[in-house]
């Protein structure tokens, strides 16, 4: 599990996390979160709010076998009740690391759609530049 916690620390440095239940829920509502994470001892209110956001916004939810204190320590805080991962690639890698193959498949499909959209945008920008 230390491997997972270190990986979350890397995501924090990359600014790919919404840290805390309120932030994770808000960023989910804004459409920025690709995967929601809950520690094993998340409080009932926090867990409920995150689960409702996951369901309402069709965002995958993963329960980690770590405590709020362990999660917080990995992120340089006292505790952390929930996280939202805002980068699809990071979310996919985490699911693969923890062996959540079903969620990994969902995120893999999303990543492919994102890559196609980016390729279209890039091609459109290049076409505009050629016309000038």
Secondary structure, DSSP 8 states (H G I E B T S, - for coil): -HHHHHHHHHHHHTT-EEESHHHHHHHHHTT--SEEEE-TT--HHHHHHHHHHHHHTT-EEEE-SS-HHHHHHHTTSS--SEEEE--HHHHHHHHHHHT-HHHHHHHHHHHHHHHHHHHHHHHHHHHHHHH-
